[in-house]
Amino acid sequence: MTRDEKWELVGQGLEELGGPCQQILELRYFGDLNYREISSELDLNEKTVSSRLSKCRDKLEIVMRRLFSREKSGAIPSKK
């Protein structure tokens, strides 16, 4: 699996999460915002940001394990 294919799966995982989890993870890891900046952007307490990020990372890990597992088993056609 190429790096581009892995990133495509990460995008699918984020889309599958959707809503607040997708938003906060994208702000942190793709927008490179710190907790204070995210709290300002989303009008949340910094501790809430920290808690949400932790919970959303856990949810994303579950989704990604499933997606990568399907990719390895051939359930998702790879682009070769």
Secondary structure, DSSP 8 states (H G I E B T S, - for coil): --HHHHHHHHHHHHHHH-HHHHHHHIIIIIS---HHHHHHHHT--HHHHHHHHHHHHHHHHHHHHHHHHHHHHTSS----
